[in-house]
Amino acid sequence: MSLYKRLHEAQQAHNGGGAPGSPGGQGGAPAPGGGHGGPPSHGGPPPSSPYATPPGENPGKRQRDPILDQLRQKIHHHVIEEIGPLLFDQRLSEDELRRRVEDELHAALNKERAPLSAADKNRLIKDVLDDIMGYGPIDQFLKDDDISEVMVNGPERIYVERKGKLVLSNATFIDEAHLRRIIDKIVSQVGRRIDESTPMVDARLLDGSRVNAVIHPLSIGGPFLTIRKFSRDPLTVEDLIRFGSFNPKTAKFLEAIVMGRCNVIVSGGTGTGKTTMLNVLSSFIPDDERIVTVEDAKELQLKQDHVLSMETRPPNVEGKGAVSIRDLVRNTLRMRPDRIVVGECRAGEALDMLQAMNTGHDGSITTIHSNSPRDTLARIETMTLMAGYDLPVRAIREQIASAVDVIVHLTRLRDGTRRVTHVTEVQGMEGDTIILQDLFLFDYGMGVDEHGKFLGHLKAVGIRPKFAEKLLDYGIKLPTELFDPEPFARRQGGF
């Protein structure tokens, strides 16, 4: 007998033939989404579990039972009424609070007359516990180290990125109101707000994971929530070598240029791993230097002792009080920094960053969205003009050529892996053109294996950088073998 029929018969017995609108006949909340507590409109009984997939349905999408969802919502509200104040009691540890919530959940379920199976009961307790203590249906994905991104496309479709590939999960929210509660919980934890007057928000989880949420009237089809996770333990240079992002020779070179106070731009498209690379490069900064970081939402996880982290602030309800990255970058110059690390330059702050790099704050690092090292320079020019000053293009290019030493460009390949594809030196100006010289390049000509995985890796082109003498001034010698040229594979077809 299905769960729905068992609940229906129990309600009939308890209510004396009354309508099955509320489990146990105790006046529960109306069915989620404004629906009724009766059977689904498709006529047949629902599956025996709220998470089962009916025949012919998409296996990635689970079918919810409205009766069990109604019972779940009722118990959720009951637990909040009983122990709500304890959720904000700082004296309770997380384990103690979780135990109290579980005890209250078991007590509330024991009062219900619904004939739940052990599996349904355990699942219901887990769902309510995730809602109260965590982030509802997506809590399981946030705890899964193999998942790097969670994408909620409305209450019924949740995608995850696992090992670089998008997968439709079998988790769903009850309705839009359920999803909105989770979004409100996330953004309120970091002092942000989201409503119809501010329907978009960038925030972060307490562990630093990046969050973007969009709600009505901008989102069509339900609220959208995107969470880019970060590892509990920040990825190290050894991890990136193991993943194949670059090789040990490149790692030694990158460590040398950071130790030698070269100004570095990390470039790449969306989701290519720029922030991870920024975190790894920043880890090479010596412990005895004062580091100031500027970000939209705090994501960098530096291990040095002397780190000052700042993040932007959105405008208030009246549209005032906003603090931009550019404001923070200008303020860092008054904080006596040895290093300035900017999460991302995307507007007029690029000019202030160039000024800082050219006025004694060498060794600064930032990221920029672009498709190639050459495109990175064009982007910097455009962003510098966004600062509002009518500067000649040649003057901007001279600033760039003087300030930037190295561009580290990342690409997300078709197989889902994120690789460093260019390590490029900015050598200076020749006429009106900035001269770039590739030092390391990814060899695409090595092709792919039978699983579609790229076989290529980063190779030295055999040219030593011009700033090698600058590094010698800091006592850093670049070994000659780092730049020993490696033959590049010839592409099939002569391309």
Buried (B, 14 or more C-beta within 10 A) or exposed (E): EBBBBBBBEBBBEBBEEEEBBBBBBEEBEEBBEEBEBBBBEEEEBBBBBBBBBEEEEEEBBBBBBBBBBBBBBBBBBBBBEBBEEBBEEEEBEEEEBBEBBBEBBEEBBEEBEBEBEEEBBEBBBBBBBBBBBBBBBBBBBBEEEEBBBBBBBBBBBBBBBBEBEEEBBBBBBBBBBBBBBBBBEBBEEBEBBBEEEBBEBBBBBEEBBBBBBBBBEEBEEBBBBBBBBBBEEBBBBEBBBEBBBBBEBBBBBBBBBBBBBBBBBBBBEEBBBBBBBBBBBBBBBEEEBBBBBBBBBBBBBBEBEBBEBBBBBBEEEEEEEEBBBBBBBBBBBEEEBBBBBBBBBBBBBBBBBBBBBBEEBBBBBBBBBBBBBBBBBEBBBEBBBBBEEEBEEEEBBBBBBBBBBBBBBBBBBEBBBBBBBBBBBBBEBEEEEBEBBBBBBBBBBBEBEEEEEBEBBBBBBEEBBBBBEBBEEEEBEBEEEBBEEBEBBEEEEEE
